[in-house]
Amino acid sequence: MKADNLIEMANQIGSFFDSLPDREEALTGIAEHIRKFWEPRMRRTLLAALDAPASNGDAQQAGFTEIVFAALTQHRDSLTPAAAA
């Protein structure tokens, strides 16, 4: 799956959780949803897009909404799939 499609899907998830009044709950909700329902290959591609030189640490430049960028950055360890054996 292309990174652009995954970023768009992540941003849609972020739009839902952005309506929560508790920001930490929203960030955790985004990360948990992606961890539970996305296969490891999808998560690897999404995290690679986060690390792409074009993003340069800038959420908008990479195509991520601010809340999704924050959720991925804050919960990166739990989103990173285990290495294949």
OpenMM code with the backbone's topology and positions (N, CA, C; nanometers):
from openmm import Vec3, app, unit

residues = "MET LYS ALA ASP ASN LEU ILE GLU MET ALA ASN GLN ILE GLY SER PHE PHE ASP SER LEU PRO ASP ARG GLU GLU ALA LEU THR GLY ILE ALA GLU HIS ILE ARG LYS PHE TRP GLU PRO ARG MET ARG ARG THR LEU LEU ALA ALA LEU ASP ALA PRO ALA SER ASN GLY ASP ALA GLN GLN ALA GLY PHE THR GLU ILE VAL PHE ALA ALA LEU THR GLN HIS ARG ASP SER LEU THR PRO ALA ALA ALA ALA".split()
positions = [
    Vec3(0.0844, -0.1176, 0.0000),
    Vec3(0.0000, 0.0000, 0.0000),
    Vec3(0.0893, 0.1244, 0.0000),
    Vec3(0.0468, 0.2244, -0.0720),
    Vec3(0.1254, 0.3474, -0.0836),
    Vec3(0.1166, 0.4309, 0.0442),
    Vec3(0.2263, 0.4961, 0.0747),
    Vec3(0.2341, 0.5787, 0.1951),
    Vec3(0.1286, 0.6891, 0.1935),
    Vec3(0.1045, 0.7490, 0.0780),
    Vec3(0.0047, 0.8571, 0.0704),
    Vec3(-0.1330, 0.8086, 0.1138),
    Vec3(-0.1690, 0.6876, 0.0722),
    Vec3(-0.2990, 0.6315, 0.1112),
    Vec3(-0.3045, 0.6047, 0.2610),
    Vec3(-0.1952, 0.5542, 0.3155),
    Vec3(-0.1904, 0.5262, 0.4588),
    Vec3(-0.1964, 0.6548, 0.5410),
    Vec3(-0.1283, 0.7579, 0.4934),
    Vec3(-0.1330, 0.8876, 0.5626),
    Vec3(-0.2753, 0.9410, 0.5613),
    Vec3(-0.3422, 0.9301, 0.4481),
    Vec3(-0.4811, 0.9762, 0.4394),
    Vec3(-0.5706, 0.8980, 0.5357),
    Vec3(-0.5523, 0.7661, 0.5413),
    Vec3(-0.6312, 0.6836, 0.6331),
    Vec3(-0.6022, 0.7217, 0.7785),
    Vec3(-0.4753, 0.7417, 0.8112),
    Vec3(-0.4378, 0.7810, 0.9472),
    Vec3(-0.4992, 0.9167, 0.9821),
    Vec3(-0.4998, 1.0085, 0.8871),
    Vec3(-0.5594, 1.1404, 0.9112),
    Vec3(-0.7101, 1.1300, 0.9352),
    Vec3(-0.7775, 1.0366, 0.8683),
    Vec3(-0.9206, 1.0153, 0.8916),
    Vec3(-0.9440, 0.9627, 1.0331),
    Vec3(-0.8590, 0.8705, 1.0758),
    Vec3(-0.8673, 0.8200, 1.2133),
    Vec3(-0.8439, 0.9359, 1.3105),
    Vec3(-0.7444, 1.0172, 1.2800),
    Vec3(-0.7139, 1.1328, 1.3635),
    Vec3(-0.8293, 1.2301, 1.3735),
    Vec3(-0.9023, 1.2496, 1.2641),
    Vec3(-1.0177, 1.3406, 1.2658),
    Vec3(-1.1229, 1.2939, 1.3650),
    Vec3(-1.1438, 1.1631, 1.3717),
    Vec3(-1.2399, 1.1092, 1.4673),
    Vec3(-1.1945, 1.1357, 1.6105),
    Vec3(-1.0713, 1.0998, 1.6410),
    Vec3(-1.0217, 1.1124, 1.7782),
    Vec3(-0.9960, 1.2574, 1.8182),
    Vec3(-0.9789, 1.3463, 1.7219),
    Vec3(-0.9535, 1.4874, 1.7507),
    Vec3(-1.0720, 1.5532, 1.8217),
    Vec3(-1.1890, 1.4920, 1.8090),
    Vec3(-1.3076, 1.5498, 1.8735),
    Vec3(-1.3133, 1.5198, 2.0233),
    Vec3(-1.2282, 1.4316, 2.0733),
    Vec3(-1.2261, 1.4019, 2.2165),
    Vec3(-1.1746, 1.5228, 2.2946),
    Vec3(-1.2325, 1.5512, 2.4080),
    Vec3(-1.1884, 1.6677, 2.4860),
    Vec3(-1.0507, 1.6488, 2.5503),
    Vec3(-1.0114, 1.5253, 2.5763),
    Vec3(-0.8829, 1.4954, 2.6395),
    Vec3(-0.7799, 1.4622, 2.5310),
    Vec3(-0.6839, 1.5503, 2.5128),
    Vec3(-0.5855, 1.5323, 2.4050),
    Vec3(-0.5041, 1.4042, 2.4221),
    Vec3(-0.4617, 1.3737, 2.5423),
    Vec3(-0.3832, 1.2511, 2.5638),
    Vec3(-0.4642, 1.1270, 2.5287),
    Vec3(-0.5903, 1.1292, 2.5621),
    Vec3(-0.6800, 1.0177, 2.5264),
    Vec3(-0.6902, 1.0056, 2.3743),
    Vec3(-0.6974, 1.1195, 2.3064),
    Vec3(-0.7046, 1.1195, 2.1601),
    Vec3(-0.5769, 1.0621, 2.0988),
    Vec3(-0.4614, 1.1064, 2.1476),
    Vec3(-0.3341, 1.0567, 2.0943),
    Vec3(-0.3202, 0.9061, 2.1156),
    Vec3(-0.3576, 0.8614, 2.2343),
    Vec3(-0.3516, 0.7187, 2.2652),
    Vec3(-0.4511, 0.6414, 2.1787),
    Vec3(-0.5690, 0.6957, 2.1595),
    Vec3(-0.6714, 0.6307, 2.0771),
    Vec3(-0.6278, 0.6116, 1.9336),
    Vec3(-0.5643, 0.7127, 1.8767),
    Vec3(-0.5138, 0.7027, 1.7399),
    Vec3(-0.4111, 0.5904, 1.7312),
    Vec3(-0.3151, 0.5932, 1.8210),
    Vec3(-0.2084, 0.4931, 1.8189),
    Vec3(-0.2627, 0.3527, 1.8417),
    Vec3(-0.3541, 0.3370, 1.9362),
    Vec3(-0.4107, 0.2053, 1.9641),
    Vec3(-0.4888, 0.1516, 1.8451),
    Vec3(-0.5650, 0.2384, 1.7800),
    Vec3(-0.6414, 0.1949, 1.6633),
    Vec3(-0.5468, 0.1441, 1.5542),
    Vec3(-0.4439, 0.2205, 1.5258),
    Vec3(-0.3489, 0.1800, 1.4215),
    Vec3(-0.2772, 0.0511, 1.4621),
    Vec3(-0.2376, 0.0402, 1.5862),
    Vec3(-0.1667, -0.0809, 1.6320),
    Vec3(-0.2557, -0.2042, 1.6234),
    Vec3(-0.3816, -0.1900, 1.6628),
    Vec3(-0.4728, -0.3052, 1.6658),
    Vec3(-0.5212, -0.3492, 1.5280),
    Vec3(-0.5471, -0.2526, 1.4404),
    Vec3(-0.6173, -0.2854, 1.3165),
    Vec3(-0.5335, -0.2777, 1.1893),
    Vec3(-0.4128, -0.2290, 1.1997),
    Vec3(-0.3267, -0.2231, 1.0814),
    Vec3(-0.2227, -0.3331, 1.0896),
    Vec3(-0.2000, -0.3994, 0.9784),
    Vec3(-0.0991, -0.5046, 0.9770),
    Vec3(0.0405, -0.4428, 0.9851),
    Vec3(0.1391, -0.5209, 1.0280),
    Vec3(0.2753, -0.4678, 1.0457),
    Vec3(0.3319, -0.3988, 0.9217),
    Vec3(0.3046, -0.4515, 0.8053),
    Vec3(0.3560, -0.3898, 0.6816),
    Vec3(0.3020, -0.2481, 0.6637),
    Vec3(0.1756, -0.2279, 0.6962),
    Vec3(0.1151, -0.0947, 0.6861),
    Vec3(0.1794, 0.0010, 0.7863),
    Vec3(0.2002, -0.0476, 0.9087),
    Vec3(0.2616, 0.0376, 1.0120),
    Vec3(0.4053, 0.0728, 0.9767),
    Vec3(0.4797, -0.0215, 0.9205),
    Vec3(0.6183, 0.0073, 0.8785),
    Vec3(0.6203, 0.1172, 0.7723),
    Vec3(0.5304, 0.1070, 0.6751),
    Vec3(0.5240, 0.2071, 0.5674),
    Vec3(0.4864, 0.3441, 0.6237),
    Vec3(0.3915, 0.3468, 0.7155),
    Vec3(0.3499, 0.4742, 0.7755),
    Vec3(0.4642, 0.5371, 0.8545),
    Vec3(0.5344, 0.4575, 0.9333),
    Vec3(0.6463, 0.5105, 1.0113),
    Vec3(0.7623, 0.5526, 0.9218),
    Vec3(0.7823, 0.4836, 0.8100),
    Vec3(0.8861, 0.5234, 0.7144),
    Vec3(0.8518, 0.6601, 0.6546),
    Vec3(0.7240, 0.6844, 0.6290),
    Vec3(0.6816, 0.8152, 0.5772),
    Vec3(0.7072, 0.9242, 0.6812),
    Vec3(0.6901, 0.8892, 0.8068),
    Vec3(0.7172, 0.9832, 0.9156),
    Vec3(0.8656, 1.0203, 0.9186),
    Vec3(0.9509, 0.9241, 0.8848),
    Vec3(1.0958, 0.9441, 0.8870),
    Vec3(1.1533, 0.9980, 0.7564),
    Vec3(1.0715, 1.0057, 0.6530),
    Vec3(1.1204, 1.0475, 0.5210),
    Vec3(1.1857, 1.1853, 0.5289),
    Vec3(1.2961, 1.2020, 0.4576),
    Vec3(1.3648, 1.3317, 0.4593),
    Vec3(1.2736, 1.4482, 0.4209),
    Vec3(1.1757, 1.4226, 0.3372),
    Vec3(1.0844, 1.5294, 0.2944),
    Vec3(1.0028, 1.5832, 0.4111),
    Vec3(0.9746, 1.4979, 0.5092),
    Vec3(0.8939, 1.5449, 0.6222),
    Vec3(0.9729, 1.6396, 0.7106),
    Vec3(1.1025, 1.6138, 0.7247),
    Vec3(1.1911, 1.7037, 0.7986),
    Vec3(1.1338, 1.7450, 0.9339),
    Vec3(1.0542, 1.6557, 0.9944),
    Vec3(0.9941, 1.6888, 1.1228),
    Vec3(0.8735, 1.7796, 1.1119),
    Vec3(0.8271, 1.8041, 0.9904),
    Vec3(0.7149, 1.8945, 0.9673),
    Vec3(0.5922, 1.8129, 0.9274),
    Vec3(0.4927, 1.8085, 1.0144),
    Vec3(0.3736, 1.7270, 0.9916),
    Vec3(0.3031, 1.7633, 0.8616),
    Vec3(0.2812, 1.8907, 0.8378),
    Vec3(0.2079, 1.9323, 0.7180),
    Vec3(0.2842, 1.8990, 0.5912),
    Vec3(0.4126, 1.9187, 0.5921),
    Vec3(0.4925, 1.8901, 0.4737),
    Vec3(0.4864, 1.7412, 0.4399),
    Vec3(0.4778, 1.6567, 0.5412),
    Vec3(0.4712, 1.5127, 0.5193),
    Vec3(0.3294, 1.4677, 0.4844),
    Vec3(0.2296, 1.5534, 0.5038),
    Vec3(0.0916, 1.5178, 0.4740),
    Vec3(0.0115, 1.4748, 0.5949),
    Vec3(0.0755, 1.4656, 0.7106),
    Vec3(0.0070, 1.4269, 0.8333),
    Vec3(-0.0630, 1.5473, 0.8951),
    Vec3(-0.1794, 1.5226, 0.9559),
    Vec3(-0.2381, 1.6284, 1.0371),
    Vec3(-0.1542, 1.6375, 1.1646),
    Vec3(-0.1668, 1.7470, 1.2340),
    Vec3(-0.0843, 1.7686, 1.3535),
    Vec3(-0.1086, 1.6612, 1.4586),
    Vec3(-0.2355, 1.6247, 1.4796),
    Vec3(-0.2664, 1.5279, 1.5857),
    Vec3(-0.2135, 1.3883, 1.5515),
    Vec3(-0.2186, 1.3504, 1.4252),
    Vec3(-0.1663, 1.2195, 1.3843),
    Vec3(-0.0144, 1.2187, 1.3966),
    Vec3(0.0490, 1.3255, 1.3540),
    Vec3(0.1943, 1.3368, 1.3665),
    Vec3(0.2353, 1.3229, 1.5133),
    Vec3(0.1626, 1.3911, 1.6016),
    Vec3(0.1926, 1.3846, 1.7448),
    Vec3(0.1700, 1.2439, 1.8002),
    Vec3(0.0615, 1.1798, 1.7593),
    Vec3(0.0317, 1.0442, 1.8080),
    Vec3(0.1379, 0.9446, 1.7631),
    Vec3(0.1776, 0.9527, 1.6363),
    Vec3(0.2787, 0.8607, 1.5847),
    Vec3(0.4133, 0.8827, 1.6519),
    Vec3(0.4473, 1.0066, 1.6740),
    Vec3(0.5746, 1.0391, 1.7377),
    Vec3(0.5759, 0.9937, 1.8837),
    Vec3(0.4687, 1.0229, 1.9549),
    Vec3(0.4615, 0.9911, 2.0973),
    Vec3(0.4515, 0.8403, 2.1229),
    Vec3(0.3843, 0.7676, 2.0351),
    Vec3(0.3590, 0.6247, 2.0565),
    Vec3(0.4356, 0.5358, 1.9592),
    Vec3(0.5420, 0.5869, 1.9057),
    Vec3(0.6182, 0.5150, 1.8044),
    Vec3(0.6606, 0.3748, 1.8500),
    Vec3(0.7086, 0.3624, 1.9719),
    Vec3(0.7566, 0.2323, 2.0202),
    Vec3(0.6471, 0.1259, 2.0144),
    Vec3(0.5270, 0.1609, 2.0537),
    Vec3(0.4183, 0.0625, 2.0526),
    Vec3(0.3672, 0.0336, 1.9111),
    Vec3(0.3952, 0.1231, 1.8167),
    Vec3(0.3499, 0.1047, 1.6789),
    Vec3(0.4517, 0.0296, 1.5928),
    Vec3(0.5762, 0.0252, 1.6363),
    Vec3(0.6798, -0.0391, 1.5580),
    Vec3(0.6645, -0.1910, 1.5682),
    Vec3(0.6427, -0.2560, 1.4531),
    Vec3(0.6276, -0.4012, 1.4553),
    Vec3(0.7571, -0.4702, 1.4974),
    Vec3(0.7420, -0.5845, 1.5590),
    Vec3(0.8592, -0.6642, 1.5973),
    Vec3(0.9301, -0.7096, 1.4703),
    Vec3(1.0608, -0.7216, 1.4794),
    Vec3(1.1394, -0.7673, 1.3648),
    Vec3(1.1027, -0.9113, 1.3324),
    Vec3(1.0975, -0.9401, 1.2031),
    Vec3(1.0658, -1.0763, 1.1583),
    Vec3(1.1799, -1.1705, 1.1962),
    Vec3(1.1435, -1.2882, 1.2384),
    Vec3(1.2451, -1.3857, 1.2808),
    Vec3(1.3046, -1.4578, 1.1633),
] * unit.nanometer
topology = app.Topology()
chain = topology.addChain("A")
for resn in residues:
    res = topology.addResidue(resn, chain)
    for name in ("N", "CA", "C"):
        topology.addAtom(name, app.Element.getBySymbol(name[0]), res)
